[in-house]
Amino acid sequence: MSNIAYITTRKHVKSYDILSLIQQINQKRFDGKLEIEKSNYCWNVKYQGLNDWLEFYKDSPRKLSCKAPHHPWMSYIFVVFRQELAVLTGGILSDEGVEEHWKPTPKKYSSWKKWLMIIHNHIKDEKMLNNIVENEFLLAPKGMEKY
């Protein structure tokens, strides 16, 4: 994953109510527990108590950008929101420094635990894999592990 990721939308970004779409994703995937804000220049997704957040920007008429967060659990939130937002806008995904574009697959990232298994799938030692996933699972804010 690069530092900046993109969603190229089917129509112009201004034709979508991005705030409403982000709130819809929050409700659908996280029972509305994340904080959603719109400022003059971006849409923010936060979780109270974490010093990390997502910022979606209008990068061009048909492109939204989002900086990758630093907290591991927020990285999962980043993937979920990008995937879901791309579906809702008929968009495709890309990352800076990568030539490929790909279709969103939000069902692939159905939970925090599943995300951890995906990002650590290169670990062949099953005991080590389970230990790492168990430890990283605890990085989710209390009460948010199930998402």
Summary of the structure (lengths in Angstrom):
residues: 147
radius of gyration: 15.4
end to end distance: 21.0
largest distance: 49.1
contacts: 414
relative contact order: 0.19
helix: 39%
strand: 22%
